[in-house]
Amino acid sequence: MLAYAVKRIGLGLLILVLVMVAMYAAVFLVPGDPATVALGPRATPELKRLLIERMGLDQPVWWQIIEFFRNALTGNLGYDVWSNRPVSTLVLEALPNTLILGLTALTVALLIGVPLGCLSVMRRGTAADAVIGVLSVGVIAVPSFVVAIYSLLLFAVTLRWLPAIGAGEAGDFVSQAKALVMPAAAIALGWIGYIARMVRASMMEVMGEPHIRTARSFGLPEWKIVSKYALRIAIIPTISLVAVGLGSILSSAVFVEAVFARPGIGKLITDAVNTRNYPVVMGTVLIMTAIYVSITIAADLLIARLDPRVRDVFRG
């Protein structure tokens, strides 16, 4: 298990390096002079030169990458070009709102998707199974930002049940919970369908295993067989799906935050890209990639713990 964990962590570190190298390459592929875009066309050459030097863009790309990782190892992700505040501080201020949104959406998707998948198996071949299948495929096809826009028009503008923008008042749990309902639902809806279909497909394979037939021969009720014996094995592909899909959930959160004007990583990185504030862009991407890689590694280790065959495949 230790060797497997070391290999997965090493692969995660390699992914971090490759992502940051790709980001630095993208900086030089973006059309337009970053200083002119940030300062405007009337900026003097001296101001442009100072801005370029401050962002370190006057150095070779390979040197910028080395300096970035050298500073990152000491916890220094650079400084915001405009406010001169540490990038790590800006990210840590915005990160909780995005994580709360993403984890709430994921929790809702799991709490609804897993039972729906189990119910579909228990009622396989019936009308309930068909309805769950159609609804699951239908919600998967709807983008989260479309759900966000229509829910905003319905529940905030027309019915006035929920707030239209913002993350709620600071210190007011009820206000923050209301502001979280529509964004979380917009992200969770599609993942409910994914998880329900994945659980159903995995469960159908497991239900034919010998230990399931043995449990039936003892006269155990179907719901107990599904929840206690089949789900423990069938949930393994779902854990992998959720871990890999976390990146998509956080990406969806960026768009949803823009629709609902929620403060978070989405607003931070959008503003940074628009103003060519590259230190903020690089630091934000590094932290979000590190979070994504960490959760993926944790999911892989959990799967390996539940199913030792995964370690054997990786070792081979």
C-alpha positions in Angstrom: 0.0 0.0 0.0 2.9 2.4 0.8 4.5 1.8 -2.6 1.2 2.4 -4.3 0.7 5.7 -2.4 4.2 6.9 -3.2 3.6 6.2 -6.9 0.3 8.1 -6.9 1.8 11.1 -5.1 4.7 11.2 -7.5 2.3 11.2 -10.5 0.3 14.0 -8.8 3.4 16.1 -8.5 4.2 15.5 -12.1 0.7 16.7 -13.1 1.2 19.9 -11.1 4.5 20.6 -12.9 3.0 20.0 -16.3 -0.1 22.2 -15.6 2.1 25.1 -14.6 4.4 24.7 -17.6 1.3 24.7 -19.8 0.0 27.9 -18.1 3.3 29.7 -18.6 3.3 28.7 -22.3 -0.3 30.0 -22.6 0.8 33.4 -21.2 2.9 33.9 -24.3 0.3 32.5 -26.7 -2.4 35.0 -25.6 -2.7 37.7 -28.2 -1.9 41.3 -27.3 0.6 43.0 -25.1 -0.3 42.2 -21.4 0.9 45.6 -20.2 -1.2 47.5 -22.9 -4.3 45.4 -22.0 -3.8 46.0 -18.2 -2.9 49.7 -18.3 -4.7 50.8 -21.4 -3.5 52.1 -24.8 -2.5 55.5 -23.3 0.0 54.1 -20.8 3.6 55.4 -21.2 6.4 53.0 -22.2 7.9 53.5 -18.8 4.8 52.3 -17.0 4.5 49.3 -19.4 8.1 48.4 -18.7 7.6 48.6 -14.9 4.6 46.4 -15.1 6.3 43.8 -17.2 9.3 43.7 -14.8 7.0 43.5 -11.8 5.3 40.4 -13.3 8.6 38.9 -14.3 7.6 38.6 -17.9 10.9 40.2 -19.0 12.7 37.0 -18.0 13.0 33.8 -20.2 10.2 31.4 -19.8 12.3 28.6 -18.3 13.6 31.0 -15.6 10.1 32.2 -14.8 9.0 28.6 -14.2 12.0 27.8 -12.0 11.5 30.9 -10.0 7.8 30.2 -9.6 8.3 26.7 -8.2 11.2 27.8 -6.0 9.1 30.5 -4.4 6.0 28.2 -4.3 8.0 25.6 -2.2 8.5 28.3 0.4 4.8 29.3 0.3 5.4 32.4 -1.7 3.0 32.5 -4.7 3.8 36.1 -5.6 1.9 39.4 -5.2 -1.2 40.9 -6.8 0.1 43.4 -9.3 -2.5 46.0 -8.4 -3.1 45.7 -4.6 0.4 44.3 -3.7 -1.3 41.7 -1.5 0.0 38.1 -1.4 -1.7 35.9 -3.9 -2.0 33.2 -1.3 -4.1 35.5 0.9 -6.4 36.4 -2.0 -6.9 32.8 -2.9 -7.5 31.7 0.7 -10.1 34.5 1.1 -12.0 33.4 -2.0 -11.5 29.6 -1.7 -14.0 28.9 1.1 -17.0 30.2 -0.9 -16.1 28.0 -3.9 -15.4 24.9 -1.9 -18.6 25.3 0.1 -20.5 25.6 -3.2 -18.8 22.6 -4.8 -19.0 20.4 -1.8 -22.6 21.3 -1.2 -23.5 20.4 -4.8 -21.5 17.2 -4.6 -23.2 16.2 -1.3 -26.7 16.9 -2.8 -25.8 14.8 -5.9 -24.6 11.9 -3.8 -27.6 12.0 -1.4 -30.0 11.9 -4.3 -28.1 10.0 -7.0 -27.0 7.0 -5.0 -30.5 6.2 -3.7 -32.0 6.7 -7.1 -29.5 4.3 -8.6 -30.3 1.7 -5.9 -34.0 2.2 -6.4 -33.6 1.7 -10.1 -31.9 -1.6 -9.6 -34.5 -2.8 -7.0 -37.3 -1.8 -9.5 -35.4 -2.9 -12.7 -37.7 -3.5 -15.6 -40.6 -1.5 -14.1 -41.9 2.0 -14.9 -40.0 3.5 -12.0 -36.7 2.2 -13.6 -37.6 3.7 -16.9 -38.6 7.0 -15.5 -35.3 7.2 -13.4 -33.3 6.3 -16.5 -35.0 9.0 -18.7 -34.6 11.7 -16.1 -31.0 10.8 -15.4 -30.0 11.0 -19.1 -32.1 14.2 -19.4 -30.4 16.1 -16.6 -26.9 15.1 -17.7 -27.5 16.8 -21.0 -28.4 20.2 -19.5 -25.3 22.5 -18.8 -25.1 23.9 -15.3 -25.0 27.5 -16.4 -28.3 27.0 -18.3 -29.9 25.6 -15.1 -28.5 28.6 -13.2 -29.9 31.2 -15.6 -33.4 29.6 -15.7 -33.5 29.0 -11.9 -32.5 32.6 -11.4 -35.3 33.9 -13.6 -37.9 31.6 -12.0 -37.1 31.5 -8.3 -35.4 35.0 -7.9 -37.1 37.2 -10.5 -40.6 35.7 -10.9 -41.3 34.0 -7.6 -38.9 36.1 -5.5 -38.3 33.1 -3.2 -34.5 33.2 -3.2 -31.9 36.0 -3.5 -30.6 36.7 -7.0 -27.0 37.5 -6.4 -24.3 37.3 -3.7 -23.4 34.8 -1.0 -25.6 36.1 1.7 -24.9 38.4 4.6 -21.8 37.7 6.7 -22.6 35.9 9.9 -26.2 35.2 8.9 -26.5 31.4 8.3 -30.1 31.6 7.0 -29.1 34.3 4.4 -26.1 32.3 3.3 -28.1 29.1 3.0 -30.7 30.8 0.8 -28.0 32.2 -1.4 -26.5 28.7 -1.8 -29.6 26.9 -2.8 -29.8 27.8 -6.5 -26.1 27.7 -7.3 -25.7 24.3 -5.6 -28.8 22.9 -7.3 -27.6 24.1 -10.7 -24.3 22.2 -10.3 -25.7 19.1 -8.6 -28.5 18.5 -11.1 -26.4 17.0 -13.8 -24.3 15.0 -11.4 -27.4 13.4 -9.9 -27.9 11.8 -13.3 -24.3 10.7 -13.6 -24.1 9.1 -10.2 -27.5 7.4 -10.6 -26.5 5.8 -13.9 -23.1 4.8 -12.6 -24.5 3.2 -9.4 -27.2 1.4 -11.4 -24.7 0.0 -13.9 -22.2 -1.1 -11.2 -25.0 -2.5 -9.1 -26.4 -4.6 -12.0 -23.0 -6.3 -12.3 -22.7 -7.0 -8.6 -26.2 -8.4 -8.2 -25.2 -11.5 -10.1 -22.3 -12.3 -7.8 -22.3 -15.5 -5.8 -22.4 -13.8 -2.4 -25.5 -11.9 -3.5 -27.2 -15.1 -4.5 -26.2 -16.6 -1.1 -27.8 -13.7 0.7 -31.0 -14.1 -1.3 -31.1 -17.8 -0.4 -31.1 -16.9 3.3 -34.3 -14.9 2.6 -32.8 -11.4 3.3 -35.0 -8.6 2.0 -33.9 -7.0 -1.3 -33.3 -3.5 0.3 -30.9 -5.0 2.8 -29.0 -7.0 0.1 -28.7 -3.9 -2.0 -27.6 -1.5 0.8 -25.4 -3.8 2.9 -23.8 -6.2 0.5 -24.0 -4.9 -3.1 -23.6 -1.1 -2.6 -20.2 -1.5 -0.8 -18.7 -3.0 -4.0 -20.8 -1.1 -6.5 -19.8 2.2 -5.0 -16.1 1.9 -6.0 -16.5 3.1 -9.6 -18.7 6.0 -8.3 -15.9 7.1 -5.9 -13.6 7.2 -8.9 -16.2 9.1 -11.0 -16.7 11.7 -8.2 -13.0 12.2 -7.7 -12.3 12.7 -11.4 -15.4 14.8 -11.8 -14.5 17.2 -9.0 -12.5 19.2 -11.5 -15.7 19.6 -13.6 -17.7 20.5 -10.5 -15.2 23.3 -9.6 -15.2 24.4 -13.2 -19.0 24.6 -13.2 -18.8 26.5 -9.9 -16.7 29.2 -11.8 -19.5 29.7 -14.3 -22.3 29.5 -11.7 -20.5 32.1 -9.5 -20.4 34.4 -12.5 -24.2 34.0 -13.0 -25.1 34.6 -9.4 -22.3 37.1 -8.7 -20.9 35.0 -5.9 -17.5 36.0 -4.5 -15.1 33.1 -5.0 -12.4 31.6 -7.1 -14.5 32.2 -10.3 -14.6 35.9 -9.8 -11.0 36.1 -8.6 -9.6 34.3 -11.6 -11.9 36.0 -14.1 -10.9 39.4 -12.9 -7.2 38.4 -13.0 -7.4 37.1 -16.6 -9.3 40.2 -17.8 -6.6 42.5 -16.3 -3.7 40.2 -17.2 -2.8 39.8 -13.5 -0.7 36.8 -14.1 0.7 36.2 -10.6 -2.9 35.8 -9.4 -3.8 33.5 -12.3 -0.7 31.3 -11.7 -1.2 31.1 -8.0 -4.9 30.3 -8.3 -4.4 27.6 -10.9 -1.6 26.0 -8.8 -3.7 25.9 -5.6 -6.9 24.6 -7.4 -4.8 22.0 -9.3 -3.2 20.9 -6.0 -6.6 20.5 -4.4 -7.9 18.5 -7.4 -4.8 16.2 -7.4 -5.0 15.7 -3.7 -8.6 14.6 -3.8 -7.9 12.3 -6.7 -5.1 10.7 -4.9 -7.2 10.3 -1.8 -9.9 8.7 -3.9 -7.4 6.3 -5.5 -6.1 5.3 -2.1 -9.6 4.7 -0.8 -10.4 2.5 -3.8 -7.2 0.6 -3.3 -8.2 0.0 0.3 -11.6 -1.2 -0.7 -10.4 -3.3 -3.6 -6.8 -4.7 -3.3 -6.9 -5.7 -7.0 -6.4 -2.1 -8.0 -2.9 -2.1 -6.3 -2.0 -5.3 -8.1 -3.0 -3.8 -11.5 -1.0 -0.6 -10.8 2.0 -2.7 -9.6 1.9 -4.8 -12.7 
